[in-house]
Amino acid sequence: MTTFDEREHAYEAKFVHDAELEFLAQAYRNKQIGFWAAALMGMTAEEAVRYAKDIIAVDLQTAGHEDVVAKLKKDLGELRPEDRIRERMAEFLAAGREKARSGELKTML
């Protein structure tokens, strides 16, 4: 294998690794935003787990997170404005990225 091939392989491996970490971080964000919204809506623990799983599934349907924002806006109604939903999602994503980098998420999800 040439040096160029080795570099190319290393870049590809890093790209895959980074994509996996981002996927884990986004799944963490969706799970946490689901629990947050469930608490605002007064759901039981069992309902909250089901709702968080629904949020994760919604995000997997189309690219981007706008589908999650739309579902949360619809479900929360007047409980929280869209800008607050987006703030919380950004906070959970930042936390998810940190946890993914530290390896903590491999066992959490």
Secondary structure, 3 states (H helix, E strand, C coil): CCHHHHHHHHHHHHHHHHHHHHHHHHHHHHHHHHHHHHHHCCCCHHHHHHHHHHHHHHHHHCCCCHHHHHHHHHHHHHHCCHHHHHHHHHHHHHHHHHHHHHCHHHCCC
